Amino acid sequence: MQAVLRPVSAEVGGALPNAIDPFALSLNENPFPPLPAVRSALIRSIDVANRYPEFLPERLRRVMAGHVGVRADQVVLGAGATGVITQALQALTSPGDTIVMASPTFDGYPILARMARLAPVTVPLDEHGHHDLDALADAAANARVVVVCRPHNPTGTLQSTAEIVNFLRRVPPATIVLLDEAYIEFAAAEHRIEALALIARFPNVLMVRTFSKAYGLAGLRIGYGLASAELTRTLWAHQQPFGIAITSLVAVVASYDAEDQLLQRIRQITAERRYLRMRLSAMGIYTTDSYANFVYLPSRGRLWRDEFAGSGLRIRFDADGGARISVGSRASTQAVLSAVGKTAAMTAS
Ligand SMILES: Cc1ncc(COP(=O)(O)O)c(C=O)c1O
């Protein structure tokens, strides 16, 4: 039988997500579409899409280094933080090596560990969603890689700088520490760890960051890593030729130029997070102390998946029964509160 051919454009048109869908709360995306200046820069780069980008992203590396305050040879690039982590595991590990991570954690880690054929060891979070850094350091003693997300996903919690430094002092120099800062821009300035000093002191640390979250460019796949030149030398040798799209350089430069507007959006998102947590708390619902653009509701005996069923909201539920909800617009917040409120009313009646 002959297959019915449909125009490809119809297929793709329907596949593009909606930039401002208030119900899309499962991927910790930014609820705002690109800033006008970033959008204009992107359009200019699309006009030269017949040309390759740089062979290796040297200019982007320099731009990022200048902005972050490190040297260019301390930066590596990837297709999102995911690309940087993949590249690091590929360059620095051998099949069968051990990788230590918290449980639960960003679900990319078990997947990427499997792809690199690593043996995962997991360390449970405490009851408030914090890392058990002592247990992680103990496990790291026999591992090739240990992962710490700061803020953590799915709980949004953040270990203090002093705790992280103490932890790093306990990890052997031959163990690579992936310090995942995918959400760090949502934490106040006093919680940031100064990259230049940290990588100078700990040459085994790779700080991983992304343009997918606070910068709101998840669809462009821009991530970067910061580490000692000793470590980046190995990673840069695995930098894919022509691997960073031509859109990346202009999007990053335009985003840095529009920093004030981005900060304004970040403030709006964190204010909305505080409001959502406060309203949930007033309804008797515990959420972990989140420093990111999402809130986490541990199960604590409640079946969140069932409670949100039928709400139309897309939320991430984990194997432990917890619910991770991205912070969106006020319409998103209201939809979440109304879903929880309905269940509360049903339980009471
Ligand atoms: C902790 C953490 N690290 C890394 C990533 C990957 O982000 P990217 O879009 O930059 O690949 C995510 C995405 O949700 C995340 O939560």
The ligand as an SDF file (V2000), in Angstrom:
LIG
                    3D

 16 16  0  0  0  0  0  0  0  0999 V2000
   20.9500   20.0850   36.9030 C   0  0  0  0  0  0  0  0  0  0  0  0
   20.8790   20.1500   35.4050 C   0  0  0  0  0  0  0  0  0  0  0  0
   22.0030   20.0440   34.7030 N   0  0  0  0  0  0  0  0  0  0  0  0
   22.0040   20.0880   33.3700 C   0  0  0  0  0  0  0  0  0  0  0  0
   20.8280   20.2380   32.6650 C   0  0  0  0  0  0  0  0  0  0  0  0
   20.8950   20.2340   31.1630 C   0  0  0  0  0  0  0  0  0  0  0  0
   20.6750   21.4740   30.6200 O   0  0  0  0  0  0  0  0  0  0  0  0
   20.9840   21.7990   29.0970 P   0  0  0  0  0  0  0  0  0  0  0  0
   19.6880   22.2210   28.4950 O   0  0  0  0  0  0  0  0  0  0  0  0
   21.9570   22.9350   29.1530 O   0  0  0  0  0  0  0  0  0  0  0  0
   21.5530   20.6070   28.4480 O   0  0  0  0  0  0  0  0  0  0  0  0
   19.6220   20.3500   33.3410 C   0  0  0  0  0  0  0  0  0  0  0  0
   18.3540   20.4780   32.6010 C   0  0  0  0  0  0  0  0  0  0  0  0
   17.2740   20.4020   33.1100 O   0  0  0  0  0  0  0  0  0  0  0  0
   19.6520   20.2970   34.7540 C   0  0  0  0  0  0  0  0  0  0  0  0
   18.5220   20.3570   35.4670 O   0  0  0  0  0  0  0  0  0  0  0  0
  1  2  1  0
  2  3  1  0
  2 15  2  0
  3  4  2  0
  4  5  1  0
  5  6  1  0
  5 12  2  0
  6  7  1  0
  7  8  1  0
  8  9  2  0
  8 10  1  0
  8 11  1  0
 12 13  1  0
 12 15  1  0
 13 14  2  0
 15 16  1  0
M  END
$$$$
